[in-house]
Amino acid sequence: MSDEEKTTIEFGGMSFTGGKAFALVTALSTLGGASWAGFEFYKDYMDMREVVQNIDVGEIEARNAVMETKLDQAIDYTRDIKSSLKDDIIRIEQVTERTSNRMKIVQDEIDQRLRQVSDLSRETEKDVRDSLREVEDRIDDKMDKLDENLRETLQKSLDNPLSD
């Protein structure tokens, strides 16, 4: 390429051709972008400065104090609840232990009474069996006597049919 065919840019009384012209355009666009970003940053800074200047620090401190008081009250209330729950759990454990001990005593008493009832039942059963044997023996004796009397009477009747 010849020098005549190359693009020439003039800036500030100076001429730039080819790659130098491209570098100049890039430098100028970068400078423009940086200037615009700086302006936007400064504008945001000024907006924030105005907001910060309008902040009522006293009101924020007052609200913080109220929130701290409420937080302290909530912490105290939570501690009271925790303490109350702990006391309730201890009472429940004590009641449970006493109930368990009572249940053991009652169970022991029930077991003892069941043994007594079982022993009494065995004794009663034995007494009933003994009584039944005695009754059976008496019935057998009476049956034997009745049989003997009946035989005697029958024999007497047979021996002397007219005697009756």
C-alpha positions as CSV (number, residue, x, y, z in Angstrom):
1,M,0.0,0.0,0.0
2,S,1.1,3.4,-0.7
3,D,1.1,6.4,1.6
4,E,-1.7,8.0,-0.5
5,E,-4.0,5.0,0.0
6,K,-3.6,5.0,3.8
7,T,-6.3,6.8,5.9
8,T,-5.0,10.0,7.4
9,I,-6.5,11.6,10.5
10,E,-5.7,15.1,11.7
11,F,-6.0,15.9,15.4
12,G,-4.7,19.0,17.2
13,G,-2.6,20.0,14.2
14,M,-1.0,16.7,13.9
15,S,-1.6,14.0,11.2
16,F,-2.0,10.3,12.0
17,T,-2.0,7.6,9.4
18,G,-2.6,3.8,9.4
19,G,-2.1,2.0,12.8
20,K,-1.4,5.3,14.5
21,A,-4.8,6.6,13.5
22,F,-6.4,3.5,14.9
23,A,-4.5,3.9,18.2
24,L,-5.6,7.6,18.3
25,V,-9.3,6.6,17.8
26,T,-9.0,3.9,20.5
27,A,-7.2,6.3,22.9
28,L,-9.9,9.0,22.3
29,S,-12.8,6.6,22.8
30,T,-11.2,5.2,26.0
31,L,-10.7,8.8,27.2
32,G,-14.3,9.6,26.5
33,G,-15.6,6.4,28.2
34,A,-13.4,7.1,31.2
35,S,-14.7,10.7,31.4
36,W,-18.3,9.5,31.2
37,A,-17.7,6.9,33.9
38,G,-16.0,9.5,36.1
39,F,-19.0,11.9,35.6
40,E,-21.5,9.1,36.5
41,F,-19.4,8.2,39.6
42,Y,-19.3,11.8,40.7
43,K,-23.1,12.2,40.1
44,D,-23.8,9.0,42.2
45,Y,-21.4,10.3,44.9
46,M,-23.2,13.6,45.0
47,D,-26.6,11.9,45.2
48,M,-25.4,9.7,48.0
49,R,-23.9,12.6,49.8
50,E,-27.2,14.4,49.8
51,V,-28.9,11.2,51.1
52,V,-26.3,10.8,53.9
53,Q,-26.6,14.4,54.9
54,N,-30.4,14.0,55.2
55,I,-30.0,11.0,57.6
56,D,-31.3,11.7,61.1
57,V,-28.7,10.0,63.3
58,G,-30.6,10.9,66.4
59,E,-33.7,9.1,65.1
60,I,-31.6,6.0,64.2
61,E,-30.0,6.0,67.6
62,A,-33.4,6.3,69.3
63,R,-34.8,3.4,67.2
64,N,-31.7,1.4,68.0
65,A,-32.2,2.1,71.7
66,V,-35.8,1.0,71.5
67,M,-34.8,-2.2,69.6
68,E,-32.0,-2.9,72.2
69,T,-34.6,-2.5,75.0
70,K,-37.0,-4.8,73.3
71,L,-34.2,-7.3,72.5
72,D,-33.1,-7.2,76.2
73,Q,-36.8,-7.8,77.2
74,A,-37.1,-10.7,74.8
75,I,-33.9,-12.2,76.1
76,D,-35.1,-11.9,79.7
77,Y,-38.5,-13.4,78.7
78,T,-36.7,-16.2,76.9
79,R,-34.6,-16.9,80.0
80,D,-37.7,-16.9,82.2
81,I,-39.4,-19.4,79.8
82,K,-36.2,-21.5,79.8
83,S,-36.0,-21.5,83.6
84,S,-39.8,-22.3,83.9
85,L,-39.5,-25.1,81.4
86,K,-36.5,-26.5,83.3
87,D,-38.4,-26.3,86.5
88,D,-41.4,-28.1,84.8
89,I,-39.1,-30.8,83.5
90,I,-37.6,-31.4,86.9
91,R,-41.1,-31.6,88.5
92,I,-42.3,-34.0,85.8
93,E,-39.2,-36.1,86.3
94,Q,-39.9,-36.2,90.1
95,V,-43.6,-37.0,89.6
96,T,-42.6,-39.7,87.1
97,E,-40.1,-41.2,89.5
98,R,-42.6,-41.1,92.4
99,T,-45.2,-42.7,90.2
100,S,-42.8,-45.3,89.0
101,N,-41.9,-46.1,92.7
102,R,-45.6,-46.3,93.6
103,M,-46.2,-48.6,90.6
104,K,-43.4,-50.9,91.8
105,I,-44.9,-51.0,95.3
106,V,-48.4,-51.6,93.9
107,Q,-47.1,-54.3,91.6
108,D,-45.3,-56.0,94.6
109,E,-48.5,-55.8,96.6
110,I,-50.5,-57.3,93.7
111,D,-48.0,-60.0,93.3
112,Q,-48.1,-60.8,97.0
113,R,-51.9,-60.8,97.0
114,L,-52.0,-63.0,93.9
115,R,-49.7,-65.5,95.7
116,Q,-52.0,-65.3,98.7
117,V,-55.1,-65.9,96.6
118,S,-53.3,-68.7,94.8
119,D,-52.3,-70.3,98.1
120,L,-55.9,-69.8,99.5
121,S,-57.3,-71.2,96.3
122,R,-55.1,-74.3,96.6
123,E,-56.1,-74.7,100.2
124,T,-59.7,-74.2,99.4
125,E,-59.5,-76.7,96.6
126,K,-57.8,-79.2,98.9
127,D,-60.5,-78.6,101.6
128,V,-63.2,-79.1,99.0
129,R,-61.6,-82.3,97.8
130,D,-61.2,-83.5,101.3
131,S,-64.8,-82.6,102.1
132,L,-66.0,-84.4,99.0
133,R,-64.1,-87.5,99.9
134,E,-65.6,-87.4,103.4
135,V,-69.1,-87.0,101.9
136,E,-68.4,-89.7,99.4
137,D,-67.1,-92.0,102.2
138,R,-70.2,-91.3,104.3
139,I,-72.5,-91.9,101.3
140,D,-70.6,-95.1,100.6
141,D,-71.0,-96.1,104.3
142,K,-74.6,-95.3,104.3
143,M,-75.2,-97.0,101.0
144,D,-73.4,-100.1,102.4
145,K,-75.6,-99.9,105.6
146,L,-78.7,-99.4,103.5
147,D,-77.7,-102.3,101.2
148,E,-77.1,-104.4,104.3
149,N,-80.4,-103.4,105.8
150,L,-82.2,-104.0,102.6
151,R,-80.7,-107.4,102.3
152,E,-81.6,-108.3,105.8
153,T,-85.1,-107.1,105.3
154,L,-85.4,-108.9,102.1
155,Q,-83.9,-112.0,103.6
156,K,-86.4,-111.9,106.5
157,S,-89.2,-111.5,104.1
158,L,-88.0,-114.4,102.1
159,D,-87.5,-116.5,105.2
160,N,-90.9,-115.7,106.6
161,P,-93.2,-114.2,104.0
162,L,-96.1,-114.0,106.4
163,S,-94.3,-112.2,109.1
164,D,-95.0,-108.8,107.7
